[in-house]
Amino acid sequence: MDVIPTDGIVPLYINPQGVAKLLRNETLTSLPKNLEPVFYNAAQTLLMPKLDALSQQPRYVMKLAQMEPGVAWQWLPITWQPL
């Protein structure tokens, strides 16, 4: 189970497994095998191996440092934290 860190601000959560699953489902739903055999075959041959590789990548969050209210605008350092 992933736990989003509570320290700092987390504006981005990257879940490659979820994205790969969503893309796989939507691709196969939109390309019925009997109606789109050429595109279906291309997706099976070219896209699905890439989605399988994507699903093996780790999950990450992008964290920003916590700022005090009223502080002047400034660039904030970001850190990538694996979950």
C-alpha positions as CSV (number, residue, x, y, z in Angstrom):
1,M,0.0,0.0,0.0
2,D,1.3,3.4,-1.0
3,V,1.3,6.1,1.6
4,I,1.6,9.7,0.4
5,P,4.0,11.7,2.5
6,T,2.5,14.2,4.9
7,D,5.6,16.4,5.1
8,G,5.8,19.1,2.4
9,I,3.4,19.6,-0.5
10,V,2.7,16.8,-2.9
11,P,1.3,18.3,-6.2
12,L,2.0,15.1,-8.3
13,Y,1.6,11.4,-7.7
14,I,2.8,9.1,-10.5
15,N,1.3,5.6,-10.7
16,P,2.7,3.8,-13.7
17,Q,0.8,0.6,-12.9
18,G,-2.5,2.4,-12.9
19,V,-1.8,4.4,-16.1
20,A,-0.7,1.2,-17.9
21,K,-3.9,-0.6,-16.8
22,L,-6.1,2.3,-17.9
23,L,-4.4,2.6,-21.3
24,R,-4.6,-1.2,-21.9
25,N,-8.3,-1.3,-21.1
26,E,-9.2,1.7,-23.1
27,T,-7.1,0.5,-26.1
28,L,-8.7,-2.9,-26.1
29,T,-12.2,-1.5,-25.7
30,S,-11.8,1.0,-28.5
31,L,-10.2,-1.6,-30.9
32,P,-12.6,-4.6,-31.2
33,K,-10.6,-7.5,-32.6
34,N,-13.3,-8.4,-35.2
35,L,-13.9,-4.8,-36.4
36,E,-10.3,-3.4,-36.4
37,P,-8.0,-6.4,-36.9
38,V,-5.1,-4.3,-38.3
39,F,-5.0,-1.8,-35.5
40,Y,-5.7,-4.5,-32.9
41,N,-2.7,-6.5,-34.1
42,A,-0.6,-3.4,-34.1
43,A,-1.6,-2.5,-30.6
44,Q,-0.9,-6.1,-29.4
45,T,2.5,-6.1,-31.1
46,L,3.8,-2.6,-30.5
47,L,1.8,-1.0,-27.7
48,M,1.2,-3.8,-25.2
49,P,4.9,-4.6,-24.6
50,K,5.5,-0.9,-23.8
51,L,2.6,-0.9,-21.4
52,D,3.9,-4.0,-19.7
53,A,7.3,-2.2,-19.3
54,L,5.6,0.9,-18.0
55,S,3.7,-1.1,-15.4
56,Q,7.0,-2.4,-14.0
57,Q,8.2,1.1,-13.1
58,P,8.0,2.3,-9.5
59,R,5.5,4.8,-8.1
60,Y,6.7,8.3,-7.3
61,V,5.5,11.5,-5.7
62,M,6.9,15.0,-6.4
63,K,7.3,17.0,-3.2
64,L,7.7,20.7,-2.7
65,A,9.1,22.2,0.5
66,Q,6.6,23.5,2.9
67,M,6.3,27.3,2.8
68,E,5.2,29.7,5.5
69,P,2.1,31.8,4.6
70,G,3.0,35.3,3.5
71,V,6.5,34.5,2.3
72,A,7.4,36.3,-1.0
73,W,7.1,34.3,-4.2
74,Q,10.1,32.2,-5.0
75,W,11.2,29.1,-6.8
76,L,10.9,26.0,-4.7
77,P,13.1,22.9,-4.9
78,I,11.4,19.7,-5.8
79,T,12.3,16.2,-4.8
80,W,11.2,12.9,-6.3
81,Q,10.4,10.3,-3.7
82,P,9.8,6.6,-4.6
83,L,6.9,5.0,-2.8
